[in-house]
Amino acid sequence: MIEFEKGDIETLDFMVATMVQKKSVNGQDLIDEGYIKTESSEGFEFNVRADDRRADEFVRYLSILDKYEVCDCFYGEDSEFGRKNENTLRFHLGGGFKALYSELTSQ
């Protein structure tokens, strides 16, 4: 079972908002907005293993979206992305992962 933490909410809600606007979201969207880091704290570009970690991080986010049926998720050999479905806008307008987290933690 894949769960999310409070620290994931901002990134997950960004992904949902991006799909509402653009119909899809990919790892580069998160990199461009700084949700997935591409440099070390010393300012050096990560190596190939770091590329794998960034992809794993994005896939983890996609898996959370998939679990809650927020979008259609596609996992390929060389790319992954989420695409808006019939639940995306309703989930977004209902408060997204911030609202879901509040609901889950109040039970």
N, CA, C and O atoms as CSV, one atom per row, in Angstrom:
chain,resi,resn,atom,element,x,y,z
A,1,MET,N,N,0.846,-1.182,0.000
A,1,MET,CA,C,0.000,0.000,0.000
A,1,MET,C,C,0.893,1.247,0.000
A,1,MET,O,O,1.785,1.371,0.839
A,2,ILE,N,N,0.661,2.137,-0.906
A,2,ILE,CA,C,1.464,3.351,-1.015
A,2,ILE,C,C,0.732,4.476,-0.315
A,2,ILE,O,O,-0.413,4.787,-0.643
A,3,GLU,N,N,1.396,5.079,0.642
A,3,GLU,CA,C,0.816,6.195,1.374
A,3,GLU,C,C,1.630,7.446,1.082
A,3,GLU,O,O,2.744,7.380,0.563
A,4,PHE,N,N,1.056,8.562,1.422
A,4,PHE,CA,C,1.780,9.810,1.260
A,4,PHE,C,C,1.925,10.484,2.614
A,4,PHE,O,O,1.167,10.228,3.550
A,5,GLU,N,N,2.920,11.351,2.685
A,5,GLU,CA,C,3.207,12.074,3.916
A,5,GLU,C,C,2.831,13.536,3.732
A,5,GLU,O,O,2.617,14.003,2.614
A,6,LYS,N,N,2.755,14.236,4.833
A,6,LYS,CA,C,2.406,15.655,4.791
A,6,LYS,C,C,3.352,16.415,3.863
A,6,LYS,O,O,2.926,17.331,3.159
A,7,GLY,N,N,4.618,16.044,3.858
A,7,GLY,CA,C,5.609,16.704,3.014
A,7,GLY,C,C,5.406,16.485,1.522
A,7,GLY,O,O,5.993,17.198,0.708
A,8,ASP,N,N,4.584,15.512,1.151
A,8,ASP,CA,C,4.305,15.226,-0.260
A,8,ASP,C,C,3.159,16.065,-0.818
A,8,ASP,O,O,3.002,16.163,-2.035
A,9,ILE,N,N,2.366,16.665,0.050
A,9,ILE,CA,C,1.122,17.319,-0.367
A,9,ILE,C,C,1.345,18.404,-1.412
A,9,ILE,O,O,0.648,18.435,-2.426
A,10,GLU,N,N,2.294,19.283,-1.182
A,10,GLU,CA,C,2.514,20.388,-2.121
A,10,GLU,C,C,2.857,19.868,-3.517
A,10,GLU,O,O,2.332,20.365,-4.514
A,11,THR,N,N,3.728,18.882,-3.586
A,11,THR,CA,C,4.118,18.313,-4.878
A,11,THR,C,C,2.947,17.611,-5.550
A,11,THR,O,O,2.711,17.798,-6.744
A,12,LEU,N,N,2.220,16.813,-4.795
A,12,LEU,CA,C,1.074,16.096,-5.361
A,12,LEU,C,C,0.005,17.065,-5.851
A,12,LEU,O,O,-0.563,16.870,-6.926
A,13,ASP,N,N,-0.272,18.107,-5.074
A,13,ASP,CA,C,-1.273,19.090,-5.504
A,13,ASP,C,C,-0.788,19.880,-6.718
A,13,ASP,O,O,-1.593,20.265,-7.567
A,14,PHE,N,N,0.510,20.124,-6.807
A,14,PHE,CA,C,1.058,20.754,-8.014
A,14,PHE,C,C,0.824,19.851,-9.224
A,14,PHE,O,O,0.435,20.329,-10.290
A,15,MET,N,N,1.055,18.569,-9.064
A,15,MET,CA,C,0.858,17.635,-10.173
A,15,MET,C,C,-0.601,17.633,-10.631
A,15,MET,O,O,-0.880,17.635,-11.830
A,16,VAL,N,N,-1.520,17.630,-9.680
A,16,VAL,CA,C,-2.946,17.643,-10.023
A,16,VAL,C,C,-3.298,18.943,-10.741
A,16,VAL,O,O,-3.986,18.918,-11.761
A,17,ALA,N,N,-2.834,20.076,-10.218
A,17,ALA,CA,C,-3.118,21.372,-10.848
A,17,ALA,C,C,-2.539,21.435,-12.258
A,17,ALA,O,O,-3.162,21.993,-13.161
A,18,THR,N,N,-1.361,20.869,-12.449
A,18,THR,CA,C,-0.743,20.849,-13.776
A,18,THR,C,C,-1.587,20.037,-14.749
A,18,THR,O,O,-1.767,20.435,-15.900
A,19,MET,N,N,-2.100,18.911,-14.295
A,19,MET,CA,C,-2.951,18.103,-15.175
A,19,MET,C,C,-4.256,18.816,-15.502
A,19,MET,O,O,-4.770,18.687,-16.613
A,20,VAL,N,N,-4.791,19.558,-14.557
A,20,VAL,CA,C,-6.008,20.323,-14.826
A,20,VAL,C,C,-5.737,21.347,-15.927
A,20,VAL,O,O,-6.574,21.556,-16.805
A,21,GLN,N,N,-4.564,21.986,-15.877
A,21,GLN,CA,C,-4.218,23.021,-16.855
A,21,GLN,C,C,-3.726,22.453,-18.180
A,21,GLN,O,O,-4.153,22.901,-19.245
A,22,LYS,N,N,-2.827,21.467,-18.122
A,22,LYS,CA,C,-2.146,20.980,-19.329
A,22,LYS,C,C,-2.593,19.599,-19.795
A,22,LYS,O,O,-2.175,19.146,-20.861
A,23,LYS,N,N,-3.416,18.938,-19.032
A,23,LYS,CA,C,-3.909,17.582,-19.295
A,23,LYS,C,C,-2.939,16.474,-18.922
A,23,LYS,O,O,-3.350,15.320,-18.807
A,24,SER,N,N,-1.644,16.794,-18.728
A,24,SER,CA,C,-0.692,15.758,-18.329
A,24,SER,C,C,0.422,16.375,-17.490
A,24,SER,O,O,0.598,17.593,-17.455
A,25,VAL,N,N,1.166,15.504,-16.817
A,25,VAL,CA,C,2.307,15.929,-16.011
A,25,VAL,C,C,3.400,14.876,-16.160
A,25,VAL,O,O,3.122,13.678,-16.227
A,26,ASN,N,N,4.648,15.342,-16.211
A,26,ASN,CA,C,5.778,14.415,-16.284
A,26,ASN,C,C,6.869,14.876,-15.324
A,26,ASN,O,O,6.756,15.926,-14.693
A,27,GLY,N,N,7.903,14.091,-15.225
A,27,GLY,CA,C,8.982,14.394,-14.298
A,27,GLY,C,C,9.644,15.727,-14.555
A,27,GLY,O,O,10.058,16.405,-13.615
A,28,GLN,N,N,9.751,16.117,-15.814
A,28,GLN,CA,C,10.390,17.391,-16.144
A,28,GLN,C,C,9.601,18.569,-15.573
A,28,GLN,O,O,10.191,19.583,-15.201
A,29,ASP,N,N,8.280,18.446,-15.500
A,29,ASP,CA,C,7.461,19.502,-14.893
A,29,ASP,C,C,7.866,19.721,-13.437
A,29,ASP,O,O,7.954,20.861,-12.980
A,30,LEU,N,N,8.109,18.641,-12.715
A,30,LEU,CA,C,8.508,18.750,-11.318
A,30,LEU,C,C,9.923,19.290,-11.179
A,30,LEU,O,O,10.209,20.048,-10.252
A,31,ILE,N,N,10.805,18.909,-12.084
A,31,ILE,CA,C,12.168,19.438,-12.077
A,31,ILE,C,C,12.150,20.933,-12.367
A,31,ILE,O,O,12.821,21.708,-11.685
A,32,ASP,N,N,11.383,21.341,-13.379
A,32,ASP,CA,C,11.321,22.757,-13.762
A,32,ASP,C,C,10.822,23.640,-12.626
A,32,ASP,O,O,11.256,24.785,-12.498
A,33,GLU,N,N,9.924,23.127,-11.806
A,33,GLU,CA,C,9.354,23.908,-10.702
A,33,GLU,C,C,10.088,23.700,-9.378
A,33,GLU,O,O,9.705,24.273,-8.359
A,34,GLY,N,N,11.143,22.882,-9.391
A,34,GLY,CA,C,11.954,22.689,-8.196
A,34,GLY,C,C,11.436,21.659,-7.208
A,34,GLY,O,O,11.954,21.564,-6.095
A,35,TYR,N,N,10.436,20.894,-7.583
A,35,TYR,CA,C,9.918,19.859,-6.686
A,35,TYR,C,C,10.823,18.637,-6.653
A,35,TYR,O,O,10.860,17.917,-5.655
A,36,ILE,N,N,11.545,18.401,-7.727
A,36,ILE,CA,C,12.566,17.358,-7.767
A,36,ILE,C,C,13.878,18.060,-8.080
A,36,ILE,O,O,14.013,18.734,-9.101
A,37,LYS,N,N,14.829,17.893,-7.195
A,37,LYS,CA,C,16.114,18.592,-7.310
A,37,LYS,C,C,17.038,17.891,-8.304
A,37,LYS,O,O,17.068,16.664,-8.388
A,38,THR,N,N,17.792,18.700,-9.057
A,38,THR,CA,C,18.741,18.142,-10.016
A,38,THR,C,C,20.181,18.463,-9.659
A,38,THR,O,O,21.106,18.053,-10.361
A,39,GLU,N,N,20.373,19.193,-8.572
A,39,GLU,CA,C,21.729,19.521,-8.146
A,39,GLU,C,C,21.907,19.128,-6.697
A,39,GLU,O,O,20.956,19.126,-5.915
A,40,SER,N,N,23.128,18.798,-6.352
A,40,SER,CA,C,23.434,18.486,-4.964
A,40,SER,C,C,23.498,19.788,-4.174
A,40,SER,O,O,23.443,20.876,-4.747
A,41,SER,N,N,23.614,19.670,-2.877
A,41,SER,CA,C,23.697,20.865,-2.037
A,41,SER,C,C,24.961,21.671,-2.330
A,41,SER,O,O,25.025,22.861,-2.022
A,42,GLU,N,N,25.966,21.025,-2.925
A,42,GLU,CA,C,27.195,21.728,-3.287
A,42,GLU,C,C,27.089,22.390,-4.656
A,42,GLU,O,O,28.020,23.072,-5.084
A,43,GLY,N,N,25.979,22.199,-5.341
A,43,GLY,CA,C,25.780,22.829,-6.636
A,43,GLY,C,C,26.210,21.989,-7.821
A,43,GLY,O,O,26.137,22.447,-8.961
A,44,PHE,N,N,26.655,20.773,-7.575
A,44,PHE,CA,C,27.088,19.912,-8.674
A,44,PHE,C,C,25.910,19.143,-9.248
A,44,PHE,O,O,25.018,18.710,-8.518
A,45,GLU,N,N,25.916,18.980,-10.551
A,45,GLU,CA,C,24.875,18.180,-11.206
A,45,GLU,C,C,25.008,16.730,-10.749
A,45,GLU,O,O,26.116,16.203,-10.654
A,46,PHE,N,N,23.893,16.099,-10.471
A,46,PHE,CA,C,23.909,14.702,-10.055
A,46,PHE,C,C,24.401,13.796,-11.180
A,46,PHE,O,O,24.419,14.195,-12.345
A,47,ASN,N,N,24.793,12.600,-10.831
A,47,ASN,CA,C,25.259,11.613,-11.802
A,47,ASN,C,C,24.103,10.735,-12.284
A,47,ASN,O,O,22.941,11.017,-11.992
A,48,VAL,N,N,24.421,9.687,-13.010
A,48,VAL,CA,C,23.400,8.812,-13.588
A,48,VAL,C,C,22.545,8.167,-12.502
A,48,VAL,O,O,21.333,8.037,-12.672
A,49,ARG,N,N,23.147,7.767,-11.406
A,49,ARG,CA,C,22.363,7.175,-10.317
A,49,ARG,C,C,21.335,8.167,-9.793
A,49,ARG,O,O,20.230,7.778,-9.417
A,50,ALA,N,N,21.687,9.420,-9.766
A,50,ALA,CA,C,20.742,10.447,-9.326
A,50,ALA,C,C,19.584,10.561,-10.308
A,50,ALA,O,O,18.449,10.812,-9.903
A,51,ASP,N,N,19.865,10.376,-11.600
A,51,ASP,CA,C,18.775,10.370,-12.585
A,51,ASP,C,C,17.775,9.272,-12.247
A,51,ASP,O,O,16.564,9.477,-12.337
A,52,ASP,N,N,18.282,8.112,-11.859
A,52,ASP,CA,C,17.407,7.006,-11.463
A,52,ASP,C,C,16.607,7.361,-10.216
A,52,ASP,O,O,15.426,7.027,-10.119
A,53,ARG,N,N,17.249,8.041,-9.258
A,53,ARG,CA,C,16.539,8.440,-8.039
A,53,ARG,C,C,15.442,9.444,-8.349
A,53,ARG,O,O,14.358,9.374,-7.771
A,54,ARG,N,N,15.711,10.380,-9.258
A,54,ARG,CA,C,14.679,11.353,-9.650
A,54,ARG,C,C,13.507,10.637,-10.310
A,54,ARG,O,O,12.349,10.951,-10.033
A,55,ALA,N,N,13.803,9.681,-11.177
A,55,ALA,CA,C,12.737,8.914,-11.835
A,55,ALA,C,C,11.953,8.116,-10.798
A,55,ALA,O,O,10.725,8.055,-10.863
A,56,ASP,N,N,12.650,7.507,-9.846
A,56,ASP,CA,C,11.973,6.750,-8.790
A,56,ASP,C,C,11.070,7.655,-7.962
A,56,ASP,O,O,9.970,7.259,-7.578
A,57,GLU,N,N,11.533,8.861,-7.689
A,57,GLU,CA,C,10.739,9.815,-6.921
A,57,GLU,C,C,9.463,10.180,-7.683
A,57,GLU,O,O,8.382,10.228,-7.097
A,58,PHE,N,N,9.588,10.434,-8.973
A,58,PHE,CA,C,8.415,10.765,-9.776
A,58,PHE,C,C,7.456,9.578,-9.846
A,58,PHE,O,O,6.242,9.756,-9.745
A,59,VAL,N,N,7.984,8.385,-10.016
A,59,VAL,CA,C,7.143,7.185,-10.078
A,59,VAL,C,C,6.416,6.980,-8.747
A,59,VAL,O,O,5.264,6.547,-8.734
A,60,ARG,N,N,7.068,7.284,-7.644
A,60,ARG,CA,C,6.399,7.181,-6.341
A,60,ARG,C,C,5.207,8.132,-6.284
A,60,ARG,O,O,4.128,7.751,-5.830
A,61,TYR,N,N,5.399,9.370,-6.745
A,61,TYR,CA,C,4.283,10.322,-6.783
A,61,TYR,C,C,3.165,9.814,-7.696
A,61,TYR,O,O,1.987,9.885,-7.343
A,62,LEU,N,N,3.540,9.304,-8.865
A,62,LEU,CA,C,2.524,8.759,-9.777
A,62,LEU,C,C,1.750,7.617,-9.121
A,62,LEU,O,O,0.535,7.511,-9.287
A,63,SER,N,N,2.444,6.777,-8.387
A,63,SER,CA,C,1.795,5.646,-7.725
A,63,SER,C,C,0.762,6.117,-6.707
A,63,SER,O,O,-0.287,5.493,-6.546
A,64,ILE,N,N,1.055,7.202,-6.030
A,64,ILE,CA,C,0.097,7.773,-5.077
A,64,ILE,C,C,-1.121,8.299,-5.826
A,64,ILE,O,O,-2.257,8.051,-5.421
A,65,LEU,N,N,-0.887,9.025,-6.916
A,65,LEU,CA,C,-2.002,9.520,-7.731
A,65,LEU,C,C,-2.846,8.359,-8.246
A,65,LEU,O,O,-4.074,8.435,-8.264
A,66,ASP,N,N,-2.187,7.300,-8.659
A,66,ASP,CA,C,-2.865,6.116,-9.180
A,66,ASP,C,C,-3.709,5.447,-8.096
A,66,ASP,O,O,-4.844,5.041,-8.345
A,67,LYS,N,N,-3.152,5.338,-6.906
A,67,LYS,CA,C,-3.867,4.702,-5.796
A,67,LYS,C,C,-5.198,5.396,-5.527
A,67,LYS,O,O,-6.206,4.738,-5.269
A,68,TYR,N,N,-5.198,6.714,-5.586
A,68,TYR,CA,C,-6.415,7.479,-5.305
A,68,TYR,C,C,-7.213,7.782,-6.576
A,68,TYR,O,O,-8.171,8.554,-6.542
A,69,GLU,N,N,-6.817,7.176,-7.688
A,69,GLU,CA,C,-7.518,7.283,-8.981
A,69,GLU,C,C,-7.715,8.732,-9.424
A,69,GLU,O,O,-8.741,9.087,-10.005
A,70,VAL,N,N,-6.710,9.559,-9.137
A,70,VAL,CA,C,-6.765,10.979,-9.475
A,70,VAL,C,C,-6.505,11.206,-10.958
A,70,VAL,O,O,-6.969,12.194,-11.527
A,71,CYS,N,N,-5.766,10.296,-11.586
A,71,CYS,CA,C,-5.426,10.438,-12.999
A,71,CYS,C,C,-5.118,9.060,-13.572
A,71,CYS,O,O,-5.072,8.068,-12.845
A,72,ASP,N,N,-4.910,9.012,-14.865
A,72,ASP,CA,C,-4.431,7.798,-15.518
A,72,ASP,C,C,-2.912,7.876,-15.547
A,72,ASP,O,O,-2.349,8.868,-16.010
A,73,CYS,N,N,-2.256,6.848,-15.062
A,73,CYS,CA,C,-0.796,6.845,-14.985
A,73,CYS,C,C,-0.221,5.877,-16.012
A,73,CYS,O,O,-0.735,4.777,-16.216
A,74,PHE,N,N,0.847,6.312,-16.643
A,74,PHE,CA,C,1.505,5.518,-17.677
A,74,PHE,C,C,2.968,5.332,-17.295
A,74,PHE,O,O,3.679,6.296,-17.012
A,75,TYR,N,N,3.399,4.087,-17.293
A,75,TYR,CA,C,4.760,3.731,-16.922
A,75,TYR,C,C,5.409,3.055,-18.115
A,75,TYR,O,O,5.023,1.950,-18.496
A,76,GLY,N,N,6.393,3.718,-18.703
A,76,GLY,CA,C,7.083,3.167,-19.854
A,76,GLY,C,C,8.523,2.866,-19.537
A,76,GLY,O,O,9.026,3.186,-18.460
A,77,GLU,N,N,9.180,2.242,-20.497
A,77,GLU,CA,C,10.584,1.901,-20.316
A,77,GLU,C,C,11.454,3.154,-20.229
A,77,GLU,O,O,12.449,3.177,-19.504
A,78,ASP,N,N,11.074,4.191,-20.971
A,78,ASP,CA,C,11.908,5.392,-20.992
A,78,ASP,C,C,11.175,6.659,-20.561
A,78,ASP,O,O,11.752,7.745,-20.620
A,79,SER,N,N,9.927,6.551,-20.133
A,79,SER,CA,C,9.222,7.734,-19.632
A,79,SER,C,C,7.972,7.324,-18.865
A,79,SER,O,O,7.401,6.256,-19.086
A,80,GLU,N,N,7.571,8.193,-17.970
A,80,GLU,CA,C,6.362,8.012,-17.190
A,80,GLU,C,C,5.623,9.337,-17.190
A,80,GLU,O,O,6.239,10.400,-17.267
A,81,PHE,N,N,4.300,9.273,-17.104
A,81,PHE,CA,C,3.524,10.505,-16.999
A,81,PHE,C,C,2.134,10.201,-16.467
A,81,PHE,O,O,1.665,9.064,-16.497
A,82,GLY,N,N,1.495,11.245,-15.982
A,82,GLY,CA,C,0.115,11.150,-15.546
A,82,GLY,C,C,-0.746,11.970,-16.484
A,82,GLY,O,O,-0.347,13.047,-16.927
A,83,ARG,N,N,-1.937,11.456,-16.788
A,83,ARG,CA,C,-2.847,12.172,-17.679
A,83,ARG,C,C,-4.193,12.355,-16.978
A,83,ARG,O,O,-4.711,11.445,-16.332
A,84,LYS,N,N,-4.724,13.528,-17.124
A,84,LYS,CA,C,-6.018,13.901,-16.555
A,84,LYS,C,C,-7.086,12.869,-16.922
A,84,LYS,O,O,-7.127,12.381,-18.052
A,85,ASN,N,N,-7.949,12.543,-15.956
A,85,ASN,CA,C,-9.099,11.686,-16.241
A,85,ASN,C,C,-10.355,12.339,-15.667
A,85,ASN,O,O,-10.336,13.513,-15.298
A,86,GLU,N,N,-11.429,11.587,-15.594
A,86,GLU,CA,C,-12.704,12.156,-15.148
A,86,GLU,C,C,-12.702,12.540,-13.671
A,86,GLU,O,O,-13.606,13.252,-13.233
A,87,ASN,N,N,-11.724,12.098,-12.893
A,87,ASN,CA,C,-11.654,12.408,-11.465
A,87,ASN,C,C,-10.765,13.606,-11.138
A,87,ASN,O,O,-10.879,14.173,-10.051
A,88,THR,N,N,-9.894,13.994,-12.043
A,88,THR,CA,C,-8.853,14.975,-11.744
A,88,THR,C,C,-9.419,16.323,-11.315
A,88,THR,O,O,-9.054,16.829,-10.254
A,89,LEU,N,N,-10.283,16.900,-12.097
A,89,LEU,CA,C,-10.817,18.227,-11.782
A,89,LEU,C,C,-11.625,18.196,-10.488
A,89,LEU,O,O,-11.483,19.091,-9.653
A,90,ARG,N,N,-12.457,17.198,-10.311
A,90,ARG,CA,C,-13.272,17.093,-9.089
A,90,ARG,C,C,-12.375,16.988,-7.854
A,90,ARG,O,O,-12.639,17.631,-6.838
A,91,PHE,N,N,-11.314,16.179,-7.943
A,91,PHE,CA,C,-10.377,16.031,-6.827
A,91,PHE,C,C,-9.699,17.367,-6.537
A,91,PHE,O,O,-9.553,17.755,-5.378
A,92,HIS,N,N,-9.291,18.062,-7.582
A,92,HIS,CA,C,-8.633,19.365,-7.449
A,92,HIS,C,C,-9.573,20.375,-6.782
A,92,HIS,O,O,-9.183,21.059,-5.836
A,93,LEU,N,N,-10.796,20.463,-7.273
A,93,LEU,CA,C,-11.767,21.418,-6.729
A,93,LEU,C,C,-12.194,21.061,-5.307
A,93,LEU,O,O,-12.630,21.926,-4.548
A,94,GLY,N,N,-12.068,19.791,-4.953
A,94,GLY,CA,C,-12.407,19.341,-3.603
A,94,GLY,C,C,-11.303,19.550,-2.583
A,94,GLY,O,O,-11.427,19.112,-1.439
A,95,GLY,N,N,-10.234,20.209,-2.978
A,95,GLY,CA,C,-9.155,20.504,-2.039
A,95,GLY,C,C,-7.911,19.676,-2.208
A,95,GLY,O,O,-6.921,19.898,-1.510
A,96,GLY,N,N,-7.935,18.724,-3.123
A,96,GLY,CA,C,-6.747,17.952,-3.447
A,96,GLY,C,C,-6.221,17.118,-2.289
A,96,GLY,O,O,-6.976,16.669,-1.426
A,97,PHE,N,N,-4.915,16.923,-2.294
A,97,PHE,CA,C,-4.279,16.087,-1.288
A,97,PHE,C,C,-4.244,16.755,0.075
A,97,PHE,O,O,-4.185,16.066,1.094
A,98,LYS,N,N,-4.280,18.066,0.116
A,98,LYS,CA,C,-4.338,18.762,1.403
A,98,LYS,C,C,-5.623,18.373,2.130
A,98,LYS,O,O,-5.591,18.049,3.318
A,99,ALA,N,N,-6.749,18.403,1.427
A,99,ALA,CA,C,-8.028,18.019,2.024
A,99,ALA,C,C,-8.051,16.529,2.358
A,99,ALA,O,O,-8.546,16.138,3.415
A,100,LEU,N,N,-7.522,15.705,1.471
A,100,LEU,CA,C,-7.494,14.263,1.715
A,100,LEU,C,C,-6.657,13.945,2.950
A,100,LEU,O,O,-7.049,13.110,3.765
A,101,TYR,N,N,-5.516,14.599,3.095
A,101,TYR,CA,C,-4.652,14.377,4.257
A,101,TYR,C,C,-5.396,14.740,5.541
A,101,TYR,O,O,-5.347,13.997,6.521
A,102,SER,N,N,-6.079,15.872,5.534
A,102,SER,CA,C,-6.853,16.283,6.713
A,102,SER,C,C,-7.915,15.250,7.050
A,102,SER,O,O,-8.126,14.914,8.215
A,103,GLU,N,N,-8.572,14.755,6.025
A,103,GLU,CA,C,-9.614,13.741,6.219
A,103,GLU,C,C,-9.029,12.451,6.788
A,103,GLU,O,O,-9.586,11.869,7.719
A,104,LEU,N,N,-7.912,12.011,6.230
A,104,LEU,CA,C,-7.300,10.758,6.672
A,104,LEU,C,C,-6.744,10.856,8.087
A,104,LEU,O,O,-6.815,9.890,8.847
A,105,THR,N,N,-6.192,12.008,8.448
A,105,THR,CA,C,-5.600,12.148,9.779
A,105,THR,C,C,-6.639,12.425,10.854
A,105,THR,O,O,-6.342,12.288,12.041
A,106,SER,N,N,-7.843,12.809,10.471
A,106,SER,CA,C,-8.885,13.073,11.468
A,106,SER,C,C,-9.686,11.821,11.815
A,106,SER,O,O,-10.509,11.848,12.729
A,107,GLN,N,N,-9.456,10.742,11.105
A,107,GLN,CA,C,-10.210,9.497,11.358
A,107,GLN,C,C,-9.672,8.755,12.551
A,107,GLN,O,O,-10.188,7.694,12.901
